[in-house]
Amino acid sequence: MKRPAPAPAFRHIAVYSACLAAGTFLLQWLDYGRLARTHSTDIYVALIAVGFLALGIYIGMRVVGAARTPDFDGNPRAQVALGISPRELTVLQEIAAGRSNKEIAARLHLSPATVKTHAARLYDKLGARRRTDATRKARELGLLP
C-alpha cells in the first residue's frame, strides 16, 4: 500500500518563521517607539553633541591644520666641515637606527669590513668613542633628525 506524500514541511516552517520574525520586528519597533518617547531629549542632545563634535573637528583641521615642521636638511655645512661622505652619512643614519654592522652591510649591499671602516672614520670625524656618542654628537650638529 502506498503512503501519501507528507505535507511539505518546508512551507510550514517558512511561514512560521516569517510570522515569528514579523512579531519580533513589531515588538522591537514598539519598544523603540516607547524608548524614543521617554528619552527623546537625551537622543536630541546626543545628536547635537555629535554634530558639534564633527563640526569642531572639521573647523580645527581647516583653521589650525597640521603643524608643519621644517624640512630636515642634514646640515650640509657641518657635513662638509667634518668631511663626512654621503655613504658615511648613510651608515651613520643606520647606526642611529640601532642596526648592527652586519645588518647595515646587508641593507646597503656592502661588506661588514667596509661598514666597520666607515664607522671608524665617523667616530674619528665626530670625536666619538661609541655608537651612542656618535649618534648624540651627530644629532647635536644637526646631521641626524
CYANA upper distance limits for C-alpha pairs under 8 A (distance plus 0.5 A):
  8 PRO  CA     12 HIS  CA      7.56
  9 ALA  CA     13 ILE  CA      6.69
 10 PHE  CA     14 ALA  CA      6.56
 11 ARG  CA     15 VAL  CA      6.69
 12 HIS  CA     16 TYR  CA      6.57
 13 ILE  CA     17 SER  CA      6.49
 14 ALA  CA     18 ALA  CA      6.62
 15 VAL  CA     19 CYS  CA      6.74
 16 TYR  CA     20 LEU  CA      6.77
 17 SER  CA     21 ALA  CA      6.60
 18 ALA  CA     22 ALA  CA      6.60
 19 CYS  CA     23 GLY  CA      6.61
 20 LEU  CA     24 THR  CA      6.57
 21 ALA  CA     25 PHE  CA      6.56
 22 ALA  CA     26 LEU  CA      6.59
 23 GLY  CA     27 LEU  CA      6.69
 24 THR  CA     28 GLN  CA      6.62
 25 PHE  CA     29 TRP  CA      6.54
 26 LEU  CA     30 LEU  CA      6.68
 27 LEU  CA     31 ASP  CA      6.64
 28 GLN  CA     32 TYR  CA      6.54
 29 TRP  CA     33 GLY  CA      6.62
 30 LEU  CA     34 ARG  CA      6.75
 31 ASP  CA     35 LEU  CA      6.59
 32 TYR  CA     36 ALA  CA      6.45
 33 GLY  CA     37 ARG  CA      6.69
 34 ARG  CA     38 THR  CA      6.67
 35 LEU  CA     39 HIS  CA      6.35
 35 LEU  CA     40 SER  CA      8.18
 36 ALA  CA     40 SER  CA      5.60
 36 ALA  CA     43 ILE  CA      8.11
 39 HIS  CA     43 ILE  CA      6.83
 40 SER  CA     44 TYR  CA      6.72
 41 THR  CA     45 VAL  CA      6.64
 42 ASP  CA     46 ALA  CA      6.61
 43 ILE  CA     47 LEU  CA      6.70
 44 TYR  CA     48 ILE  CA      6.64
 45 VAL  CA     49 ALA  CA      6.56
 46 ALA  CA     50 VAL  CA      6.68
 47 LEU  CA     51 GLY  CA      6.68
 48 ILE  CA     52 PHE  CA      6.68
 49 ALA  CA     53 LEU  CA      6.55
 50 VAL  CA     54 ALA  CA      6.70
 51 GLY  CA     55 LEU  CA      6.66
 52 PHE  CA     56 GLY  CA      6.40
 53 LEU  CA     57 ILE  CA      6.71
 54 ALA  CA     58 TYR  CA      6.65
 55 LEU  CA     59 ILE  CA      6.57
 56 GLY  CA     60 GLY  CA      6.36
 57 ILE  CA     61 MET  CA      6.61
 58 TYR  CA     62 ARG  CA      6.71
 59 ILE  CA     63 VAL  CA      6.26
 59 ILE  CA     64 VAL  CA      8.34
 60 GLY  CA     64 VAL  CA      5.89
 60 GLY  CA     65 GLY  CA      7.21
 61 MET  CA     65 GLY  CA      5.10
 61 MET  CA     66 ALA  CA      7.57
 72 PHE  CA    145 PRO  CA      7.29
 74 GLY  CA     79 GLN  CA      8.39
 74 GLY  CA    142 GLY  CA      6.36
 74 GLY  CA    143 LEU  CA      5.00
 74 GLY  CA    144 LEU  CA      6.66
 74 GLY  CA    145 PRO  CA      7.98
 75 ASN  CA     79 GLN  CA      6.97
 75 ASN  CA    141 LEU  CA      7.92
 75 ASN  CA    142 GLY  CA      6.01
 75 ASN  CA    143 LEU  CA      6.10
 76 PRO  CA     80 VAL  CA      6.68
 76 PRO  CA    143 LEU  CA      8.39
 77 ARG  CA     81 ALA  CA      6.55
 78 ALA  CA     82 LEU  CA      6.50
 78 ALA  CA    141 LEU  CA      7.40
 78 ALA  CA    142 GLY  CA      8.43
 78 ALA  CA    143 LEU  CA      7.97
 79 GLN  CA     83 GLY  CA      6.40
 79 GLN  CA     84 ILE  CA      5.73
 79 GLN  CA     85 SER  CA      8.11
 79 GLN  CA    143 LEU  CA      7.72
 80 VAL  CA     84 ILE  CA      6.92
 82 LEU  CA    125 LYS  CA      6.51
 82 LEU  CA    126 LEU  CA      8.03
 83 GLY  CA    125 LYS  CA      7.99
 84 ILE  CA     88 GLU  CA      6.54
 84 ILE  CA     89 LEU  CA      6.96
 84 ILE  CA    122 LEU  CA      7.85
 84 ILE  CA    125 LYS  CA      8.03
 85 SER  CA     89 LEU  CA      6.71
 86 PRO  CA     90 THR  CA      6.76
 87 ARG  CA     91 VAL  CA      6.77
 88 GLU  CA     92 LEU  CA      6.56
 88 GLU  CA    118 HIS  CA      6.19
 88 GLU  CA    119 ALA  CA      7.94
 88 GLU  CA    122 LEU  CA      7.38
 89 LEU  CA     93 GLN  CA      6.71
 90 THR  CA     94 GLU  CA      6.85
 91 VAL  CA     95 ILE  CA      6.63
 91 VAL  CA    104 ILE  CA      7.59
 91 VAL  CA    115 VAL  CA      7.62
 91 VAL  CA    118 HIS  CA      7.55
 91 VAL  CA    119 ALA  CA      7.63
 92 LEU  CA     96 ALA  CA      6.62
 92 LEU  CA    119 ALA  CA      7.85
 92 LEU  CA    122 LEU  CA      7.98
 92 LEU  CA    135 THR  CA      7.91
 93 GLN  CA     97 ALA  CA      6.75
 93 GLN  CA    144 LEU  CA      7.46
 94 GLU  CA     98 GLY  CA      7.17
 94 GLU  CA     99 ARG  CA      6.45
 94 GLU  CA    104 ILE  CA      6.84
 95 ILE  CA     99 ARG  CA      6.04
 95 ILE  CA    100 SER  CA      7.67
 95 ILE  CA    104 ILE  CA      8.28
 95 ILE  CA    131 ARG  CA      7.33
 95 ILE  CA    135 THR  CA      7.93
 96 ALA  CA    131 ARG  CA      8.21
 96 ALA  CA    132 THR  CA      8.33
 96 ALA  CA    135 THR  CA      6.05
 99 ARG  CA    103 GLU  CA      6.32
 99 ARG  CA    104 ILE  CA      6.70
100 SER  CA    104 ILE  CA      6.64
101 ASN  CA    105 ALA  CA      6.53
101 ASN  CA    112 PRO  CA      6.42
101 ASN  CA    115 VAL  CA      6.63
101 ASN  CA    116 LYS  CA      7.17
102 LYS  CA    106 ALA  CA      6.71
102 LYS  CA    112 PRO  CA      6.10
103 GLU  CA    107 ARG  CA      6.67
104 ILE  CA    108 LEU  CA      6.51
104 ILE  CA    110 LEU  CA      8.41
104 ILE  CA    112 PRO  CA      8.33
104 ILE  CA    115 VAL  CA      7.62
105 ALA  CA    109 HIS  CA      6.05
105 ALA  CA    110 LEU  CA      5.13
105 ALA  CA    111 SER  CA      5.98
105 ALA  CA    112 PRO  CA      5.77
105 ALA  CA    114 THR  CA      8.42
105 ALA  CA    115 VAL  CA      6.67
106 ALA  CA    110 LEU  CA      7.07
106 ALA  CA    111 SER  CA      8.29
110 LEU  CA    114 THR  CA      6.90
110 LEU  CA    115 VAL  CA      7.38
111 SER  CA    115 VAL  CA      7.06
112 PRO  CA    116 LYS  CA      6.62
113 ALA  CA    117 THR  CA      6.70
114 THR  CA    118 HIS  CA      6.70
115 VAL  CA    119 ALA  CA      6.58
116 LYS  CA    120 ALA  CA      6.64
117 THR  CA    121 ARG  CA      6.73
118 HIS  CA    122 LEU  CA      6.64
119 ALA  CA    123 TYR  CA      6.69
120 ALA  CA    124 ASP  CA      6.88
121 ARG  CA    125 LYS  CA      6.64
122 LEU  CA    126 LEU  CA      6.45
122 LEU  CA    134 ALA  CA      7.94
123 TYR  CA    127 GLY  CA      6.13
123 TYR  CA    128 ALA  CA      5.19
123 TYR  CA    129 ARG  CA      6.65
123 TYR  CA    130 ARG  CA      7.76
123 TYR  CA    131 ARG  CA      8.37
123 TYR  CA    134 ALA  CA      6.63
124 ASP  CA    128 ALA  CA      6.98
126 LEU  CA    134 ALA  CA      6.77
126 LEU  CA    137 LYS  CA      7.26
126 LEU  CA    138 ALA  CA      7.84
127 GLY  CA    134 ALA  CA      8.12
128 ALA  CA    133 ASP  CA      5.74
128 ALA  CA    134 ALA  CA      5.66
128 ALA  CA    137 LYS  CA      8.22
129 ARG  CA    133 ASP  CA      6.89
129 ARG  CA    134 ALA  CA      7.85
130 ARG  CA    134 ALA  CA      6.78
131 ARG  CA    135 THR  CA      6.61
132 THR  CA    136 ARG  CA      6.57
133 ASP  CA    137 LYS  CA      6.58
134 ALA  CA    138 ALA  CA      6.47
135 THR  CA    139 ARG  CA      6.68
135 THR  CA    144 LEU  CA      8.27
136 ARG  CA    140 GLU  CA      6.74
137 LYS  CA    141 LEU  CA      6.67
138 ALA  CA    142 GLY  CA      6.64
138 ALA  CA    143 LEU  CA      5.53
138 ALA  CA    144 LEU  CA      6.31
139 ARG  CA    143 LEU  CA      6.23
139 ARG  CA    144 LEU  CA      5.35
139 ARG  CA    145 PRO  CA      6.88
